[in-house]
Each structure stands twice: as C-alpha cells, then as structure tokens.
Amino acid sequence: MEPNDRCAEPTNLTLTDAQVRIQKTIAPITGIEEIPLKQAKGRVLATTITAPIDLPPFANSAMDGYAFCHADLARQASATLTIAGTSFAGRPYPGKLGSGECVRIFTGAAMPNGADTVVMQEDVTRLSDGIRLEKAILPLANVRPAGDEIRRGECLLERGKILDPADLGLLASAGFPQAMVTRKLRVAFFSTGDELQPVGETLAFGQIYDSNRYLIHGLLDHPSIKIIDLGVITDDAAAIKKTLLEASDQADAIITSGGVSVGDADFITSCLAELGKVEFWKVAVKPGKPFAFGKIGPAWFFGLPGNPVAVMVTFQQLVRPALLEMIGSQTKPPLRLMAVCRSPLKKSPGRMEFQRGIFEADAEGNFAVTGIDRQGSHQLSGMSQANCFIVLPIENSRIKPGEMVEIEPFVSASF
C-alpha cells in the first residue's frame, strides 16, 4: 500500500462529525490498580461501588438539643420532661428512656433507645432537673434516620467517576481505605519546528520560544495522566518518524503540535499516513482547521496545529473528550450558556468559530459577554485574558451588539 492510500481525504469535517468519529473509533484502555484513598483524587473509578453499611449507620441528632419520645407529650398535662442523662457524639447514652424522660443530646450523637424526636435547645426552658417545651414540635423532628443518605447495598459511586474530594469523603464514610481505579493513561507529546528554542536559551533572529510544550503539559496535568514529554523535533521527516515510532511504543496516545498544515515543512500528516493511518484531517473550526486524528500501532494520534490558541481550542473540543473516553470516564458535553453580546463580532461563514471573550452576570443572573480584541490564533495574551469561548455557528457571519450568543465558560484550566 502506498503511503497516500492510508491518508484520509482532507475534507473539512464539522466539529460534531469529528467528535463522533473519534468517539466511535477509540476504546477505553484496560488495566486497573488499587491505591490508597488519599492518593485517589482525580483518578477514575474502575468499578461501581455499593454501600456495605447504612449511611448514617445509626439514627442520630441533627441539632444540639434534647431527645425524647414524642408520644410522651400526649400522655401528660404539661410539656415538661425530666433529664435522664446525656448523649455525646461517640459516647451514646447507654440506657433506655422511661416515660416522661429526655436526654441532653449533641449534633451527630446517637439517638437513645426509646427516643424518636429532638427539640432544639433554643426552643426549651431549662428547669432544675428537666426542660419545658415552649412551642409545638412534630414527631421525628431533627433526627437523621439510619440509612437516611444511602442504604446498605445501594450504589455509592458509579464506575467512570473522576474522584473528587467529596467522593473520597463518601468512600471513607463507608469504610473504604482504598479505591480501585483505572491505570494512568500514558500520553506522549512533542512540538515540531526548526524555529522553536527551549525557554531560557538566547533567541536568534527568526526563532521563537517553544510555548506549546508548556501549554500542552499544563492541559495534560492531571492525576489520571502519565505525561511523557519528548521535547522539540525539527522539521525533518526521518526525525519525526523516529519519534512517532518511539512514542507509539510507550504511550496510549500521542499529541503533536505543528506540522499538520500543507506547507513544504509540514511532515506530520504524511509521516502518520506512512507509519499508521489517518482517520481524518482538517476540521471546519477556527482556530484549529489543520487537525489530524489517526493511529500508529496501538497508540491513538492527535495532531494539533502550531498556533497556541488553536492548540487550546482543538485540545478542549477534540482531544480532551477522547482522553476521557480512553480512561473510561463519564463524559458530558461542555457547559454552554446564552449571553447578550456587548461588542460587534466579525466572522466568515464556513467554519464554526471559537472567539475569546469575557463574560459576567448582572444582578438578575443574566449573562453578558464582550469579545477580546486580540483574536489571532497566535495571540495567547487574549486567551489568558478571556474566561470563555464565544461559540459562533458555521453559517454565522457577524454579531451585532445586543444579539444573543452561545458561550462556553473555561470551567477548568487543565484536563
């Protein structure tokens, strides 16, 4: 087979079509590991967890106050109760309440045997050996029943959940000291370009610093990712092929920046076609049109453009969902909101455009957005200023102030 036979037609796919093709092509990685709970933040849960106990495991008080049997109030003329003892959190009252008795109780303390209701301490008058209720109270008030949150045998957390601090606390509350998680996804990446120099070196005329490696490293910086930085590769087909083969031997996914356009020094797509397969090349988005997706050996390949804003757009819209799919995570569409546009926006029809903007909410909770002046795909300063993408449809040509637009907030700065 000739190399070109393995190269997909460079027809511009819509963003949705590209996302669907990636999602249908890739598969989750295999391999799980058990790790201490304190190390599990940001990792992907590999198995569905059921609760081994009720949460909470016993009925307890939701307030500081007094626990008693509500039926006692109907059996006596006055709403007075005798204090029989105290129930502290971790030190329950050991006895059983008699008729007309109550127990001083604190938040989280176990309900005494014979009690079903708690009155807040603010709603009683303290007597010499008891209390008098100063207002009516409903049965079972201020009590957290056993299993009120989760019953034993019910689902605690579902497989594919990226564990956050609340999840760690939930697992700990059910008695789990460890978690079964998907192994880390190995992602290798490198930049291409003769003009790129390491940060800290002196620049010659015509050279620039390699910002994309720092950018991509930051985007990949996540507990579920093992990052493999392969540095900067010159615009040389032999060097690029050698690096791609090395990356495919040690990574589940390969990401490159630069070299995917149609210039004389752009070798990424042709090297990919020679070594593996190009699933598609070029997507109808701006910035980010020259994006390549394919496979080399067992590793999935994502060829990002060279301009840094285009790197961020294509990573967030195409690469990030694919990596989440690979680690078996529960994926959701990005959050998008409608906002009033305060500034005029220009756009050429034919590509979906992700312009950078700053949005805010007014006192009524309505969103408004203003476009950033620096919209060039090479201008990271505009991306740094912005807090959202302004998502403009393919057919759109211009936006006037006062028109509604769709925005995609920058929810997270990394993976």
VEXGU-498107 format. One line per field, with one value per residue (C-alpha): residue number from 1; x, y, z; residue in one letter. Coordinates in Angstrom, 2 decimals, always signed. Example, Ala and Ser with C-alpha at 12.3 -4.5 7.8 and 13.67 -1.06 7.14 Angstrom:
% VEXGU-498107
nr = (1, 2) .
x = (+12.30, +13.67) .
y = (-4.50, -1.06) .
z = (+7.80, +7.14) .
rest = (A, S) .
This chain:
% VEXGU-498107
nr = (1, 2, 3, 4, 5, 6, 7, 8, 9, 10, 11, 12, 13, 14, 15, 16, 17, 18, 19, 20, 21, 22, 23, 24, 25, 26, 27, 28, 29, 30, 31, 32, 33, 34, 35, 36, 37, 38, 39, 40, 41, 42, 43, 44, 45, 46, 47, 48, 49, 50, 51, 52, 53, 54, 55, 56, 57, 58, 59, 60, 61, 62, 63, 64, 65, 66, 67, 68, 69, 70, 71, 72, 73, 74, 75, 76, 77, 78, 79, 80, 81, 82, 83, 84, 85, 86, 87, 88, 89, 90, 91, 92, 93, 94, 95, 96, 97, 98, 99, 100, 101, 102, 103, 104, 105, 106, 107, 108, 109, 110, 111, 112, 113, 114, 115, 116, 117, 118, 119, 120, 121, 122, 123, 124, 125, 126, 127, 128, 129, 130, 131, 132, 133, 134, 135, 136, 137, 138, 139, 140, 141, 142, 143, 144, 145, 146, 147, 148, 149, 150, 151, 152, 153, 154, 155, 156, 157, 158, 159, 160, 161, 162, 163, 164, 165, 166, 167, 168, 169, 170, 171, 172, 173, 174, 175, 176, 177, 178, 179, 180, 181, 182, 183, 184, 185, 186, 187, 188, 189, 190, 191, 192, 193, 194, 195, 196, 197, 198, 199, 200, 201, 202, 203, 204, 205, 206, 207, 208, 209, 210, 211, 212, 213, 214, 215, 216, 217, 218, 219, 220, 221, 222, 223, 224, 225, 226, 227, 228, 229, 230, 231, 232, 233, 234, 235, 236, 237, 238, 239, 240, 241, 242, 243, 244, 245, 246, 247, 248, 249, 250, 251, 252, 253, 254, 255, 256, 257, 258, 259, 260, 261, 262, 263, 264, 265, 266, 267, 268, 269, 270, 271, 272, 273, 274, 275, 276, 277, 278, 279, 280, 281, 282, 283, 284, 285, 286, 287, 288, 289, 290, 291, 292, 293, 294, 295, 296, 297, 298, 299, 300, 301, 302, 303, 304, 305, 306, 307, 308, 309, 310, 311, 312, 313, 314, 315, 316, 317, 318, 319, 320, 321, 322, 323, 324, 325, 326, 327, 328, 329, 330, 331, 332, 333, 334, 335, 336, 337, 338, 339, 340, 341, 342, 343, 344, 345, 346, 347, 348, 349, 350, 351, 352, 353, 354, 355, 356, 357, 358, 359, 360, 361, 362, 363, 364, 365, 366, 367, 368, 369, 370, 371, 372, 373, 374, 375, 376, 377, 378, 379, 380, 381, 382, 383, 384, 385, 386, 387, 388, 389, 390, 391, 392, 393, 394, 395, 396, 397, 398, 399, 400, 401, 402, 403, 404, 405, 406, 407, 408, 409, 410, 411, 412, 413, 414, 415) .
x = (+0.00, +1.33, +1.59, -1.05, -3.54, -3.52, -4.24, -7.85, -9.29, -8.57, -12.25, -13.33, -15.46, -17.83, -16.80, -19.70, -18.82, -15.17, -16.15, -18.49, -15.88, -13.29, -15.76, -16.84, -13.26, -11.38, -11.92, -11.17, -7.82, -7.59, -5.82, -6.84, -4.98, -5.83, -4.46, -4.80, -7.81, -5.66, -3.97, -7.20, -8.24, -8.58, -8.37, -11.14, -13.14, -12.79, -15.73, -19.18, -19.20, -22.16, -22.56, -21.53, -23.34, -26.17, -25.18, -25.56, -25.12, -27.42, -30.13, -28.57, -29.41, -29.26, -29.18, -27.92, -30.97, -32.97, -34.08, -37.39, -40.34, -42.90, -45.82, -44.94, -46.23, -49.75, -49.67, -49.10, -50.74, -47.68, -44.85, -42.18, -39.61, -37.04, -33.39, -32.10, -28.58, -26.50, -25.67, -22.43, -21.11, -19.10, -20.40, -24.08, -26.49, -26.35, -29.82, -33.41, -35.66, -38.54, -41.88, -41.54, -37.76, -35.40, -31.67, -29.43, -28.05, -25.49, -25.26, -24.22, -24.82, -26.75, -30.44, -31.11, -33.21, -36.82, -36.37, -37.64, -37.62, -35.17, -36.16, -33.61, -32.09, -33.33, -36.95, -36.96, -36.72, -34.26, -35.70, -33.80, -33.95, -35.60, -36.98, -40.21, -41.02, -42.04, -43.53, -45.15, -42.87, -43.61, -42.76, -39.32, -38.14, -34.37, -33.48, -31.35, -32.57, -30.17, -29.69, -31.15, -28.43, -27.72, -28.99, -26.72, -26.49, -27.38, -24.99, -22.42, -20.43, -20.65, -17.78, -16.16, -16.48, -13.44, -12.98, -13.18, -12.77, -16.46, -16.15, -13.14, -15.07, -18.06, -15.88, -14.22, -17.60, -18.49, -15.24, -13.15, -9.43, -8.53, -10.06, -9.92, -9.07, -8.20, -4.47, -2.98, -3.31, +0.12, +0.25, +3.38, +3.71, +6.22, +6.46, +7.76, +9.51, +13.01, +12.14, +11.48, +14.00, +13.89, +12.80, +15.88, +18.04, +19.06, +16.91, +18.48, +16.63, +13.69, +13.42, +10.71, +10.39, +8.55, +5.44, +3.25, +5.02, +4.31, +0.75, +0.10, +1.83, -0.50, -3.53, -2.47, -1.53, -4.00, -3.73, -5.14, -2.47, +1.14, +2.85, +5.73, +7.45, +9.50, +10.75, +11.10, +11.63, +13.00, +11.13, +12.71, +10.62, +13.11, +13.35, +9.58, +9.00, +11.60, +9.95, +6.46, +7.54, +9.23, +6.11, +3.83, +5.92, +5.43, +2.15, -1.58, -1.98, +0.36, -0.12, +1.92, +1.77, +2.66, +3.44, -0.12, -0.78, +0.16, +3.50, +6.73, +8.00, +4.79, +5.52, +3.23, +0.28, +2.40, +4.51, +1.33, -0.01, +3.23, +3.54, -0.12, -3.45, -5.01, -8.66, -9.38, -7.56, -8.95, -11.95, -14.20, -13.33, -11.44, -8.86, -7.80, -8.61, -5.42, -6.14, -5.28, -6.58, -5.26, -3.37, +0.19, +0.44, -1.57, -1.43, -4.06, -2.69, -3.83, -2.04, -2.71, -1.99, +1.08, -0.60, -1.12, -4.77, -5.59, -3.85, -6.16, -9.33, -8.65, -7.47, -10.59, -13.04, -11.47, -8.58, -9.91, -13.18, -11.16, -8.75, -11.66, -13.20, -9.92, -9.73, -13.34, -14.63, -18.23, -18.14, -20.57, -20.96, -19.25, -21.30, -22.69, -24.81, -26.63, -25.38, -26.01, -23.08, -21.89, -19.43, -19.60, -18.03, -16.80, -16.70, -16.50, -19.10, -17.87, -16.29, -17.51, -15.57, -14.36, -13.66, -12.36, -14.50, -15.06, -18.48, -20.18, -23.59, -25.73, -27.77, -30.66, -28.36, -28.37, -25.09, -23.35, -20.11, -17.57, -15.14, -11.39, -9.52, -6.69, -8.38, -5.39, -4.67, -1.10, -2.17, -2.13, -2.49, -6.12, -6.67, -5.11, -7.47, -10.60, -12.83, -14.92, -15.20, -17.85, -19.16, -20.28, -22.06, -20.71, -23.27, -22.90, -21.18, -21.42, -22.80, -24.24, -24.22, -27.36, -27.67, -27.65, -24.65, -23.61, -20.63, -18.57, -17.03, -13.50, -14.53, -11.04, -7.58, -6.38, -7.55) .
y = (+0.00, +3.42, +5.96, +8.22, +5.35, +5.45, +9.16, +10.25, +12.84, +16.32, +17.28, +19.66, +17.75, +19.65, +19.68, +17.41, +14.89, +14.89, +14.36, +11.50, +9.80, +9.95, +8.71, +5.77, +4.83, +4.81, +2.42, +2.62, +1.33, -1.81, -2.17, -1.21, -0.70, -0.39, +2.72, +4.38, +6.66, +9.71, +9.23, +8.75, +12.36, +12.87, +9.16, +7.29, +4.77, +1.37, -0.42, +0.53, +0.70, -0.38, +0.71, -2.01, -0.22, +2.23, +5.89, +7.11, +3.75, +4.75, +7.30, +10.49, +14.05, +16.85, +19.50, +20.28, +19.82, +17.19, +13.75, +12.28, +10.11, +12.34, +10.22, +11.24, +14.74, +13.41, +11.34, +14.23, +17.53, +19.78, +19.74, +19.09, +16.31, +15.06, +14.91, +11.37, +11.84, +12.97, +11.55, +12.85, +12.17, +8.98, +8.44, +7.44, +7.43, +3.79, +3.35, +3.31, +6.31, +5.98, +7.71, +11.49, +11.43, +13.10, +13.09, +16.07, +15.36, +16.92, +17.04, +13.68, +11.78, +8.51, +8.67, +6.98, +3.83, +4.96, +8.42, +9.47, +13.30, +16.09, +19.56, +22.32, +23.79, +27.24, +26.04, +24.92, +26.44, +24.69, +23.68, +22.43, +18.78, +18.95, +21.07, +22.66, +22.80, +26.31, +25.52, +22.64, +20.16, +17.47, +13.78, +12.70, +16.32, +16.96, +13.25, +11.68, +8.08, +5.22, +4.91, +8.37, +9.14, +5.69, +2.25, -0.77, -2.37, +0.81, +2.39, +4.58, +5.66, +4.56, +3.28, +6.02, +8.76, +11.02, +11.06, +14.47, +15.38, +14.75, +11.26, +10.50, +11.56, +9.45, +6.36, +6.94, +7.29, +3.84, +2.38, +2.11, +2.78, +2.19, +2.61, +0.55, +2.95, +2.80, +2.83, +6.12, +6.99, +7.33, +10.38, +11.29, +14.67, +16.78, +20.02, +20.34, +23.26, +24.45, +27.84, +26.56, +27.10, +25.95, +28.53, +30.13, +29.94, +33.02, +33.56, +34.11, +36.15, +34.12, +31.89, +31.75, +30.01, +26.70, +27.76, +24.89, +22.25, +24.22, +24.79, +21.11, +19.97, +22.24, +20.91, +17.32, +17.93, +15.61, +12.72, +10.28, +11.13, +10.00, +12.68, +11.75, +14.88, +14.08, +17.62, +19.53, +17.72, +19.53, +19.76, +16.59, +13.62, +11.00, +12.54, +12.85, +9.23, +8.00, +9.96, +8.82, +5.18, +5.67, +7.34, +4.56, +2.01, +3.72, +5.63, +5.07, +8.45, +10.76, +14.51, +16.75, +20.48, +21.96, +20.36, +19.33, +22.02, +21.91, +23.69, +22.25, +21.71, +20.12, +16.40, +15.16, +14.00, +12.30, +10.55, +9.41, +8.05, +6.16, +4.68, +4.13, +5.54, +8.96, +8.67, +12.26, +15.51, +19.04, +20.20, +23.14, +25.15, +28.39, +28.42, +24.80, +23.72, +21.66, +18.91, +15.26, +12.14, +8.64, +5.73, +4.42, +0.86, +0.68, +4.45, +6.96, +10.08, +13.69, +16.21, +19.74, +22.96, +25.02, +28.23, +28.14, +29.29, +26.68, +24.14, +25.07, +25.02, +21.65, +20.12, +21.18, +20.30, +17.12, +15.74, +16.15, +14.23, +11.47, +11.12, +11.00, +8.25, +6.35, +6.31, +5.18, +8.40, +9.52, +12.21, +15.10, +17.83, +21.10, +23.64, +26.27, +29.27, +32.01, +35.57, +39.02, +40.13, +43.63, +44.06, +43.61, +40.36, +39.58, +36.11, +34.48, +31.78, +28.23, +27.33, +27.11, +29.75, +29.90, +33.54, +34.56, +36.62, +37.85, +37.12, +38.21, +38.02, +41.01, +41.39, +39.39, +36.50, +37.26, +36.75, +39.24, +38.77, +41.06, +39.90, +40.19, +42.50, +40.02, +37.15, +35.89, +32.17, +33.07, +35.54, +33.74, +37.02, +37.19, +33.62, +34.50, +37.46, +35.56, +33.43, +31.85, +30.90, +32.68, +29.83, +31.06, +28.64, +27.75, +29.81, +32.93, +35.95, +38.72, +39.56, +42.95, +44.32, +43.20, +39.88, +36.59, +34.30, +30.97, +30.94, +28.11, +29.09, +27.99, +25.61, +24.18, +25.26, +21.66, +18.22) .
z = (+0.00, -0.95, +1.90, +0.37, +0.36, +4.14, +4.30, +4.69, +2.36, +3.75, +3.64, +6.39, +8.89, +11.14, +14.77, +15.70, +12.97, +14.08, +17.72, +16.82, +14.63, +17.39, +20.00, +17.81, +16.91, +20.20, +23.10, +26.83, +27.98, +30.09, +33.39, +36.92, +40.16, +43.84, +45.52, +48.93, +49.18, +49.89, +46.50, +44.55, +43.90, +40.15, +39.34, +37.50, +39.50, +37.80, +39.44, +40.65, +44.45, +46.57, +50.17, +52.66, +55.51, +56.02, +55.88, +58.52, +60.28, +63.19, +63.89, +65.20, +66.10, +63.56, +66.31, +69.76, +71.98, +73.84, +72.60, +73.78, +72.76, +71.06, +72.32, +75.89, +75.21, +74.66, +77.85, +80.24, +81.04, +80.61, +78.09, +80.69, +80.60, +83.11, +82.00, +82.40, +81.02, +78.04, +74.61, +73.10, +69.59, +70.01, +73.60, +73.39, +76.32, +77.50, +78.96, +77.74, +78.26, +80.66, +80.31, +80.59, +80.29, +77.83, +77.14, +76.51, +73.01, +70.68, +66.89, +65.46, +68.70, +68.56, +69.42, +72.79, +72.96, +73.28, +71.72, +68.28, +68.30, +69.09, +70.21, +69.65, +72.79, +71.73, +71.94, +75.58, +79.03, +81.31, +84.69, +87.75, +86.67, +83.28, +80.43, +79.33, +75.60, +74.60, +71.18, +69.33, +67.60, +65.03, +65.58, +64.27, +64.05, +63.86, +63.59, +60.86, +60.47, +59.81, +56.04, +55.50, +52.92, +51.42, +52.31, +52.53, +49.08, +47.18, +44.66, +46.36, +43.28, +39.66, +37.54, +35.48, +38.09, +38.31, +42.06, +43.71, +47.39, +48.11, +46.61, +48.78, +51.85, +50.78, +50.29, +53.65, +55.37, +54.04, +55.37, +52.18, +52.82, +49.15, +45.69, +42.51, +39.70, +36.02, +35.44, +34.34, +30.66, +29.07, +26.81, +24.85, +23.19, +21.30, +19.34, +15.80, +14.17, +13.28, +14.72, +18.24, +21.02, +24.65, +27.19, +28.74, +25.60, +23.62, +20.54, +17.14, +14.54, +13.23, +16.30, +18.97, +22.32, +22.43, +24.34, +23.12, +25.18, +28.36, +27.18, +26.39, +29.57, +31.53, +29.68, +30.44, +34.07, +35.78, +38.27, +35.68, +33.09, +32.89, +30.81, +28.50, +27.18, +24.07, +23.52, +20.26, +16.96, +13.94, +10.64, +9.32, +8.16, +9.35, +12.84, +13.09, +12.04, +14.52, +17.35, +16.40, +16.50, +19.86, +21.20, +19.94, +21.86, +25.22, +25.07, +24.69, +22.96, +21.06, +20.74, +18.47, +17.79, +14.44, +11.11, +10.19, +7.59, +3.88, +3.88, +2.49, +6.05, +7.37, +7.67, +10.45, +8.36, +5.70, +8.38, +10.12, +6.83, +6.20, +9.70, +10.56, +9.47, +9.19, +10.21, +9.20, +8.58, +8.82, +10.82, +9.99, +13.10, +13.66, +15.04, +14.55, +10.99, +10.43, +12.95, +12.28, +14.01, +13.43, +14.87, +14.98, +16.24, +19.48, +20.10, +19.05, +17.42, +17.71, +15.51, +16.75, +14.83, +15.63, +16.76, +20.54, +20.65, +18.01, +20.27, +23.14, +21.04, +19.42, +22.69, +24.58, +21.82, +20.38, +22.42, +25.96, +25.29, +23.60, +26.53, +28.97, +26.83, +26.87, +30.68, +30.92, +32.43, +32.44, +29.75, +29.42, +26.79, +27.71, +29.63, +27.26, +28.18, +26.32, +26.79, +25.41, +23.27, +24.12, +21.26, +17.48, +16.28, +12.78, +11.28, +7.85, +7.09, +6.53, +9.88, +13.45, +15.34, +18.94, +19.71, +23.10, +25.43, +28.96, +30.42, +33.62, +35.24, +36.18, +39.37, +37.86, +36.87, +33.13, +31.28, +29.03, +27.09, +25.46, +22.79, +23.35, +20.96, +20.28, +18.41, +16.39, +16.77, +17.77, +20.48, +23.82, +25.69, +24.55, +25.72, +29.06, +29.47, +28.48, +30.69, +27.93, +24.28, +22.23, +20.07, +16.65, +14.27, +10.82, +8.91, +11.06, +9.50, +12.09, +15.52, +16.43, +20.00, +21.81, +19.98, +21.88, +21.51, +22.95, +25.34, +26.76, +30.13, +30.94, +33.71, +34.22, +33.13, +32.78, +31.69) .
rest = (M, E, P, N, D, R, C, A, E, P, T, N, L, T, L, T, D, A, Q, V, R, I, Q, K, T, I, A, P, I, T, G, I, E, E, I, P, L, K, Q, A, K, G, R, V, L, A, T, T, I, T, A, P, I, D, L, P, P, F, A, N, S, A, M, D, G, Y, A, F, C, H, A, D, L, A, R, Q, A, S, A, T, L, T, I, A, G, T, S, F, A, G, R, P, Y, P, G, K, L, G, S, G, E, C, V, R, I, F, T, G, A, A, M, P, N, G, A, D, T, V, V, M, Q, E, D, V, T, R, L, S, D, G, I, R, L, E, K, A, I, L, P, L, A, N, V, R, P, A, G, D, E, I, R, R, G, E, C, L, L, E, R, G, K, I, L, D, P, A, D, L, G, L, L, A, S, A, G, F, P, Q, A, M, V, T, R, K, L, R, V, A, F, F, S, T, G, D, E, L, Q, P, V, G, E, T, L, A, F, G, Q, I, Y, D, S, N, R, Y, L, I, H, G, L, L, D, H, P, S, I, K, I, I, D, L, G, V, I, T, D, D, A, A, A, I, K, K, T, L, L, E, A, S, D, Q, A, D, A, I, I, T, S, G, G, V, S, V, G, D, A, D, F, I, T, S, C, L, A, E, L, G, K, V, E, F, W, K, V, A, V, K, P, G, K, P, F, A, F, G, K, I, G, P, A, W, F, F, G, L, P, G, N, P, V, A, V, M, V, T, F, Q, Q, L, V, R, P, A, L, L, E, M, I, G, S, Q, T, K, P, P, L, R, L, M, A, V, C, R, S, P, L, K, K, S, P, G, R, M, E, F, Q, R, G, I, F, E, A, D, A, E, G, N, F, A, V, T, G, I, D, R, Q, G, S, H, Q, L, S, G, M, S, Q, A, N, C, F, I, V, L, P, I, E, N, S, R, I, K, P, G, E, M, V, E, I, E, P, F, V, S, A, S, F) .
